[in-house]
Amino acid sequence: MFRTKRSGLVRRLWRSRAPAEGDGEADRGTHGSGGCCMGKTTKVVKSTSGSDAELKALTHSILKKIKEKQLEVLLQAVESKGGARSPCLLLPSKMDAKVGQQCYSLPLLLYKVFRWPDLRHSSELKRLPCCESYGKTNPELVCCNPHHMSRLCELESPPPPYSRYPMDFLKPPDSPDSGPSASDTGETTYSAPVGLSDSLAVQESGERPHWCVVAYWEEKTRVGRLYSVQESSLDIFYDLPQGNGFCLGQLCSDNKSPLVQMVRAKIGFGIQLTREADGVWVYNRSAYPIFIKSATLDNPDSRALLVHKVFPGFAIKAFDLDKAASLRRPNDHEFTLQPRTGFTVQISFVKGWGQCYTRQFIGSCPCWLEVIFNTR
């Protein structure tokens, strides 16, 4: 009976492996032509039947050496696609496996089989803060839970000029009312003072100081109140099993647009926003791409910002603390009086904006977030 259950778990795990390109079920966002995408895209070479058989035999032999309880943990993580909370899967870090001419460590092989078939090296990965191995170097036991990892979104350099987006906040207005209105530009520049004043009220109430506030928008309308963030990590989602954080599905929206409703339903597991020592990271937990614009993702001297596409399972440092400090110049009234301009990240779900898309401004995107950082 013991052997039968173990074999059944192994078979279920193999059926839940990440599909390679050409399987017809490949991850909708992991690979692609890229377009305006500033994230690294890697073309997957379709594996041959011989290498598939070799990988299957190797994976089965390794899984059968893992304890039954650990197989159940792995199966829970894989079948829920990271939606359900699952504990760490601690296994020996020095166990190696060879597929063809390539030699992989045990963690890398499991990440490759169950999440990213085109994964080549551990340098392409970033461990999530929920993991026990987070921040540890060369432990004897390392977490091999594939959904305790994210894949780094590497930025192209230099970026193609056609994907540039005007960096309006580097053009200080002569007076508060001299700039174009939101209806003229498609931007929602009127949101910052409201957001910052609301967030200050939270601080004055005696609660623990927040490090950012999050606003959810549908096109040009803000939905719900600002969400003040005190914890170092926040899940923002529409439908997440065991979800704990900012649930967009609980907000009351009057928007009846079919496109908004379609995108809203695709938010799914959403994103994870994490404050770390070097800045703020965004991890895309959903099944569709997200699009990000941030002043610290580009050269501080640039007069234009890029809209970055982040695929499912990828993470990007959306706000760099060191770069943000260099953006605050003593004589720059735009940064001093309106922190939102230099210290806000905009994130759109599913639909992009900018010169590569029909939507030129984020205010035209169906569902998007505005993350306003507290710099006081």
Secondary structure, 3 states (H helix, E strand, C coil): CHHHHHHHHHHHHHHCCCCCCCCCCCCCCCCCCCCCCCCCCCCCCCCCHHHHHHHHHHHHHHHCCCCHHHHHHHHHHHHCCCCCCCCCCEEECCCEEEECCEEEEHHHHHHHHHCCCCCCCHHHEEECCCCCCCCCCCCCEEECCHHHEEEECCCCCCCCHHHEEECHHHCCCCCCCCCCCHHHHCCCCCHHHHHHHHHHHHHHCCCCCCCEEEEEEECCEEEEEEEEECCCEEEEECCCCCCCEEEHHHCCCCCCCHHHHHHHHHCCCCEEEEEECCEEEEEECCCCCEEEEEHHHCCCCCCEEECEEECCCEEEEEEEHHHHHHHCCCCCHHHHHCHHHCCEEEEEECCCCCCCCCCCCHHHCCCEEEEEECCC
